[in-house]
Amino acid sequence: MQEQIELKKKLASIENEIDRLKAMVINPSQSKKRKKIIKLEGLWKGVHVTEEDIEDAKKSLFKYDVE
């Protein structure tokens, strides 16, 4: 009896996953909207970025001089 209950739960979980995947295939733009937006506001609290910091970052990223 316990095995039947577990199988029913697993089957329900699989059915839900199939429905979710169908929805993603039918309307991919909807699945993109579900992504959680992460804000970095608190991460940078108290940090002051200067123009010199930006120029140093550009130089470290790009091979050629950036104006």
C-alpha positions in Angstrom: 0.0 0.0 0.0 2.8 2.4 0.9 4.5 1.6 -2.4 1.4 2.6 -4.3 1.2 5.9 -2.5 4.9 6.6 -3.3 4.3 5.7 -7.0 1.3 7.9 -7.2 3.3 10.8 -5.8 6.2 10.2 -8.2 3.7 9.9 -11.1 2.1 13.2 -10.1 5.5 14.9 -9.9 6.4 13.6 -13.4 3.1 14.8 -14.8 3.7 18.2 -13.4 7.2 18.3 -14.9 5.8 17.3 -18.3 3.2 20.0 -18.1 5.8 22.6 -17.2 8.1 21.4 -20.1 5.1 21.5 -22.5 4.4 25.1 -21.5 8.1 26.0 -22.0 8.0 24.6 -25.5 4.7 26.1 -26.5 5.5 29.6 -25.1 9.2 30.0 -24.5 8.9 33.7 -23.6 6.8 32.8 -20.5 9.5 30.6 -19.1 12.0 33.5 -19.4 9.7 35.7 -17.3 9.8 33.3 -14.4 13.5 33.8 -13.9 14.3 35.5 -10.6 15.9 38.9 -10.9 18.9 39.3 -8.6 19.7 42.9 -7.5 23.2 43.8 -6.5 22.3 47.0 -4.6 23.3 45.8 -1.2 26.5 44.1 -2.5 28.0 47.4 -3.5 26.9 49.5 -0.5 29.7 51.8 0.6 31.8 51.2 -2.5 32.9 54.2 -4.5 34.0 53.6 -8.1 36.2 56.3 -9.7 36.9 56.9 -13.3 40.4 55.6 -12.7 38.9 52.3 -11.5 36.9 52.1 -14.7 39.9 52.8 -16.8 42.0 50.1 -15.0 39.2 47.6 -15.5 39.0 48.4 -19.2 42.8 48.0 -19.5 42.6 44.6 -17.8 39.8 43.4 -20.1 40.9 44.7 -23.5 44.2 44.1 -25.3 44.2 47.5 -26.9 44.0 50.9 -25.4 40.5 52.1 -24.8 39.8 55.8 -25.2 
